[in-house]
Amino acid sequence: MRKPRTPTPAQRRALARRLGRELKRDVPLASKTSFRIGGPAALYFEARTPEALAIAVRAARALEVDHFLLGSGANILIGDRGYPGLVIANHAREITVRGTCVTAASGAMIYPDLIDAATGHGLSGLEHYVGIPSTVGGALWQNLHFLSPAPARERTMFIGEILESAELLTADNRRRRVDVDYFDFGYDQSILHTRDDVVLSATFELEPAPAEMLARIMDENLRWRAERHPPLDSEPSAGSIFRKIEGIGAGRLIDECGLKGLTCGDAQISPRHANIIVNHGRASAADVCALIMHVQRTVHADTGYWLTPEISFIGEFGPVRRIAPESRAAAETKM
């Protein structure tokens, strides 16, 4: 992946003319991510409507300014040196309900915003994703999924199953409405991974359901997540670090290699969930990268499997120190 470039003075001035006073400089990003890690954005713009989001993206494209769309800040690791280009923060959050259809701007949070709107109107389909930190745009990017409902949890529910349509800003700067088939959804996959389209809004087709059933499913899912995932408010993380290997859980492999609890600085492989790295206060991106690389080497040496990260690495990263092999034994001793 090409290293993002710093905008020239001329590009900065041109962006300021197009985006106005909302364009900020040197804005810290750590507090805007679920990991609470990362350096500043050289340029930062908050888009509060789909129209403002389209304007900002079109301006960045026209001026050839490297840019990154920031949603909820989950599933990403921002480098300690920050992002040298333009960060467009998607805060477009309008939600409307018409009959059984719910339409949301792409910056709306799946939980609580969208789920509360749907369940408040007695509509079912979104309650399965309660507790997951994701915007609507991020949910379509990764085809958001969760094992639900209880007690069997044998079925993976995908957000693509309830998507009716979406409005995009296409790679050639056209605003276009597409149906669900356009996204070519897969497990943790969508066409958005290979096309430079931006989701502006999405419409979900839901079904009427009793309020008590919706409340029960949400309560069951929240309790199930709480038992297995470290709480984001006290143990910030980016969610699962590595992609699923079919038939074999990445977390299980990491656990079997005795790596639960391993630390580097203030970053730690969670004792609760081996595929999650948590920030205990002042973890750096370099700390997290050191753990990721150590896990990859150890799991490959012990099992033959190579784990591929599913999080995105954004911005500029400094050097990463190698964790000594004997650290695994120390982690096992602490368990």
RALIN-V756614 format. One record per pair of residues at least 24 apart in sequence whose ideal C-beta (glycine too) atoms are under 10 Angstrom apart, sorted by the first residue. I is the first residue (numbers start at 0). J is the second residue. Records with the same first field share a line. If there is no record, write none. Layout:
I = J / J
This chain:
0 = 311 / 312 / 313
1 = 65
2 = 65 / 83 / 314 / 315 / 316
3 = 41 / 64 / 65 / 66 / 67 / 78 / 81 / 82 / 83 / 84 / 85 / 313 / 314 / 315
4 = 41 / 63 / 64 / 65 / 83 / 84
5 = 41 / 42 / 64 / 65 / 82 / 83 / 84 / 315
6 = 41 / 42 / 59 / 62 / 63 / 64 / 65 / 66 / 83 / 84 / 85
7 = 62 / 63 / 64
9 = 62
10 = 42 / 59 / 62 / 63 / 64 / 65 / 84 / 85
11 = 41 / 42 / 62 / 64 / 85
12 = 62
13 = 58 / 61 / 62 / 64
14 = 42 / 44 / 55 / 58 / 59 / 61 / 62 / 64 / 66 / 85
15 = 42
16 = 58
17 = 44 / 54 / 55 / 57 / 58 / 59 / 61 / 62
18 = 42 / 44 / 45 / 46 / 51 / 54 / 55 / 58 / 59 / 85 / 87
19 = 44 / 54
21 = 45 / 46 / 47 / 51 / 55
22 = 55 / 58 / 85
23 = 86 / 88
25 = 81
26 = 81 / 82 / 86 / 88
27 = 81
28 = 67 / 69 / 72 / 75 / 77 / 78 / 81 / 82 / 86 / 88 / 313 / 314
29 = 72 / 77 / 79 / 81 / 235 / 278 / 283 / 284
30 = 72
31 = 69 / 70 / 71 / 72 / 77 / 86 / 88
32 = 69 / 71 / 72 / 73 / 74 / 75 / 76 / 77 / 235 / 237 / 278 / 313
33 = 71 / 72 / 73 / 74 / 75 / 132 / 133 / 231 / 235 / 236 / 237 / 238 / 278
34 = 72 / 73 / 74 / 75 / 76 / 77 / 231 / 235 / 236 / 237 / 238 / 266 / 276 / 277 / 278 / 282 / 284 / 287 / 310
35 = 72 / 231 / 235 / 236 / 237 / 277 / 278 / 280 / 281 / 282
36 = 72 / 75 / 76 / 77 / 78 / 79 / 235 / 236 / 237 / 265 / 266 / 276 / 278 / 281 / 282 / 283 / 284 / 285 / 286 / 287
37 = 72 / 75 / 76 / 77 / 78 / 79 / 80 / 81 / 82 / 283 / 284 / 313 / 314
38 = 77 / 78 / 79 / 80 / 81 / 82 / 83 / 283 / 284 / 314 / 315 / 316 / 317
39 = 77 / 80 / 81 / 82 / 83 / 86 / 314
40 = 66 / 67 / 69 / 77 / 81 / 82 / 83 / 84 / 85 / 86 / 87 / 88 / 313 / 314
41 = 65 / 81 / 82 / 83 / 84 / 85 / 86 / 314
42 = 66 / 82 / 83 / 84 / 85 / 86 / 87
43 = 69 / 82 / 85 / 86 / 87 / 88
44 = 69 / 85 / 86 / 87 / 88
45 = 69 / 86 / 87 / 88 / 89 / 90 / 91 / 106
46 = 87 / 88 / 89 / 90 / 91 / 104 / 105 / 106 / 199
47 = 88 / 89 / 90 / 91 / 92 / 93 / 104 / 106
48 = 90 / 91 / 92 / 93 / 104 / 106 / 199
49 = 89 / 91 / 93 / 104 / 105 / 106 / 166 / 168 / 174 / 197 / 198 / 199 / 200
50 = 91 / 104 / 174 / 199
51 = 87 / 89 / 90 / 91
52 = 87 / 88 / 89 / 90 / 91 / 104 / 105 / 106 / 136 / 168 / 197 / 198 / 199 / 200
53 = 91 / 166 / 167 / 168 / 172 / 174 / 197 / 199
54 = 87 / 168
55 = 85 / 87 / 88 / 89 / 197
56 = 85 / 87 / 89 / 168 / 172 / 195 / 197 / 199
57 = 168 / 172 / 197
58 = 85 / 87
59 = 84 / 85 / 87
60 = 168 / 170 / 171 / 172 / 195 / 197
61 = 172
67 = 311 / 313 / 314
68 = 105 / 106 / 134 / 136 / 137 / 140 / 197 / 198
69 = 106 / 134 / 137 / 313
70 = 105 / 106 / 107 / 108 / 132 / 133 / 134 / 135 / 136 / 137 / 138 / 140 / 198
71 = 106 / 108 / 109 / 110 / 131 / 132 / 133 / 134 / 135 / 136 / 137 / 138
72 = 132 / 134 / 137 / 235 / 237 / 313
73 = 131 / 132 / 133 / 134 / 137 / 141 / 231 / 236 / 237 / 238 / 310
74 = 132 / 133 / 137 / 140 / 141 / 187 / 236 / 237 / 238 / 239 / 240 / 309 / 310 / 311
75 = 137 / 237 / 238 / 310 / 311 / 312 / 313 / 314
76 = 237 / 240 / 276 / 284 / 287 / 288 / 291 / 308 / 310 / 311 / 312 / 313 / 314 / 316
77 = 237 / 284 / 311 / 312 / 313 / 314 / 315 / 316
78 = 283 / 284 / 285 / 288 / 312 / 313 / 314 / 315 / 316 / 317
79 = 283 / 284 / 285 / 286 / 287 / 288 / 314 / 315 / 316 / 317
80 = 284 / 314 / 315 / 316 / 317
81 = 284 / 313 / 314 / 315
82 = 313 / 314 / 315
83 = 314 / 315
84 = 314
86 = 313 / 314
87 = 197
89 = 134 / 135 / 136 / 137 / 197 / 198 / 199
90 = 134
91 = 134 / 135 / 136 / 199 / 200
92 = 134 / 135
93 = 200
94 = 135 / 200
95 = 200 / 202
96 = 120 / 122 / 205
97 = 202
98 = 122 / 204 / 205 / 207
99 = 123 / 124 / 163 / 203 / 204 / 205 / 206 / 207
100 = 163 / 164 / 202 / 203 / 204 / 205
101 = 125 / 135 / 161 / 163 / 201 / 202 / 203 / 204 / 205
102 = 135 / 163 / 164 / 165 / 166 / 200 / 201 / 202 / 203
103 = 134 / 135 / 136 / 138 / 200 / 201 / 202 / 203
104 = 134 / 135 / 136 / 166 / 198 / 199 / 200 / 201
105 = 134 / 135 / 136 / 137 / 138 / 139 / 140 / 165 / 166 / 167 / 168 / 197 / 198 / 199 / 200 / 201
106 = 134 / 135 / 136 / 137 / 198 / 199 / 200
107 = 134 / 135 / 136 / 138 / 200 / 201
108 = 132 / 133 / 134 / 135 / 137 / 138
109 = 133 / 134 / 135 / 137 / 138 / 143 / 158
110 = 217 / 220 / 221
113 = 138 / 201 / 203
114 = 213 / 217
115 = 217
117 = 161 / 203 / 205 / 208 / 213
118 = 205 / 208 / 210 / 212 / 213 / 214 / 216 / 217
119 = 210 / 213
120 = 205 / 207 / 210
121 = 205 / 206 / 207 / 208 / 209 / 210 / 212 / 213
122 = 161 / 203 / 204 / 205 / 206 / 207 / 208 / 213
123 = 161 / 205 / 206 / 207 / 208 / 209 / 212 / 213 / 216
124 = 156 / 158 / 160 / 161 / 162 / 203 / 204 / 205 / 206 / 208 / 213
125 = 156 / 158 / 161 / 203 / 205 / 213 / 217
126 = 156 / 205 / 208 / 212 / 213 / 214 / 215 / 216 / 217 / 218 / 219 / 220
127 = 154 / 155 / 156 / 157 / 158 / 160 / 161 / 216 / 217 / 220
128 = 156 / 157 / 158 / 161 / 217 / 220
129 = 213 / 216 / 217 / 218 / 219 / 220 / 221 / 224
130 = 217 / 220 / 221 / 222 / 223 / 224 / 225 / 228 / 231
131 = 158 / 220 / 224 / 228 / 238
132 = 231 / 236 / 237 / 238
133 = 158 / 238
134 = 198
135 = 162 / 165 / 198 / 199 / 200 / 201 / 203
136 = 165 / 191 / 197 / 198 / 199 / 200 / 201
137 = 191 / 198
138 = 162 / 189 / 198 / 201 / 203
139 = 165 / 167 / 179 / 182 / 184 / 189 / 190 / 191 / 196 / 198 / 201
140 = 182 / 187 / 188 / 189 / 190 / 191 / 192 / 196 / 198 / 311
141 = 184 / 185 / 186 / 187 / 188 / 189 / 191 / 192 / 309
142 = 182 / 183 / 184 / 185 / 186 / 187 / 188 / 189 / 191
143 = 187 / 189
144 = 184 / 186 / 187
145 = 220 / 223 / 224
146 = 220 / 223
147 = 216 / 217 / 219 / 220 / 223
148 = 212 / 215 / 216 / 219 / 220 / 223
149 = 215 / 216 / 218 / 219 / 220 / 222 / 223
150 = 219 / 223
152 = 219 / 220 / 223
155 = 186
157 = 184 / 185 / 186
158 = 182 / 184 / 189 / 201 / 203
159 = 183 / 184 / 185 / 188 / 189
160 = 184 / 203 / 204
161 = 201 / 202 / 203 / 204 / 205 / 206
162 = 201 / 202 / 203 / 204
163 = 201 / 202 / 203 / 204 / 205
164 = 200 / 201 / 202 / 203 / 204
165 = 196 / 198 / 199 / 200 / 201 / 202 / 203
166 = 197 / 198 / 199 / 200 / 201 / 202
167 = 191 / 194 / 196 / 197 / 198 / 199 / 200 / 201
168 = 195 / 196 / 197 / 198 / 199
169 = 194 / 195 / 196 / 197
170 = 194 / 195 / 196 / 197
171 = 195 / 196
172 = 197
174 = 199
175 = 199
176 = 200 / 202
178 = 202
179 = 203 / 204
186 = 242 / 243 / 245
187 = 239 / 242 / 243 / 309
226 = 271
227 = 271 / 272 / 275
228 = 269 / 271 / 272 / 275
229 = 267 / 269 / 270 / 271 / 272 / 275 / 276 / 277
230 = 271 / 277
231 = 277
233 = 277 / 279
234 = 267 / 269 / 271 / 275 / 276 / 277 / 278 / 279
235 = 276 / 277 / 278 / 279 / 280 / 282
236 = 266 / 267 / 269 / 272 / 275 / 276 / 277 / 278 / 282 / 287 / 310
237 = 275 / 276 / 277 / 278 / 287 / 308 / 309 / 310 / 311
238 = 272 / 274 / 275 / 276 / 309 / 310
239 = 272 / 273 / 274 / 275 / 276 / 308 / 309 / 310
240 = 268 / 269 / 272 / 273 / 274 / 275 / 276 / 287 / 290 / 291 / 294 / 306 / 307 / 308 / 309 / 310
241 = 273 / 274 / 275 / 291 / 294 / 295 / 298 / 304 / 305 / 306 / 307 / 308 / 309 / 310
242 = 274 / 306 / 307 / 308 / 309 / 310
243 = 274 / 307 / 309
244 = 302 / 304 / 305 / 306 / 307
247 = 302 / 304
248 = 273 / 274
249 = 273 / 274 / 294 / 298 / 304 / 306 / 307 / 308 / 309
250 = 274 / 275
252 = 294 / 297 / 298 / 299 / 301 / 302 / 304 / 306
253 = 294 / 295 / 297 / 298 / 302 / 306
255 = 298 / 301 / 302
256 = 294 / 297 / 298 / 299 / 300 / 301 / 302 / 304 / 327 / 331
257 = 297 / 301 / 327 / 328 / 330 / 331 / 332 / 334
258 = 290 / 293 / 294 / 297 / 298 / 301 / 326 / 327 / 330 / 331
259 = 330 / 331 / 333 / 334
260 = 327 / 329 / 330 / 331 / 332 / 333 / 334
261 = 290 / 293 / 294 / 297 / 322 / 326 / 327 / 329 / 330 / 331 / 333
262 = 286 / 290 / 322 / 326 / 329 / 330 / 333
263 = 287 / 288 / 289 / 290 / 291 / 292 / 293 / 319 / 320 / 322 / 326
264 = 289 / 290 / 320
266 = 290 / 291
267 = 330
268 = 293 / 294 / 330
270 = 330 / 333 / 334
274 = 306 / 309
276 = 310
283 = 316 / 317 / 319
284 = 312 / 313 / 314 / 315 / 316 / 317 / 319
285 = 316 / 317 / 318 / 319 / 320
286 = 319 / 320 / 322
287 = 312 / 316 / 319
288 = 312 / 316 / 317 / 318 / 319 / 320
289 = 318 / 319 / 320 / 321 / 322 / 326
290 = 319 / 322 / 326
291 = 319
292 = 319 / 320 / 321 / 322
293 = 319 / 321 / 322 / 323 / 324 / 326 / 327
294 = 322 / 327
296 = 321 / 322 / 324
297 = 322 / 324 / 326 / 327
300 = 324
301 = 327
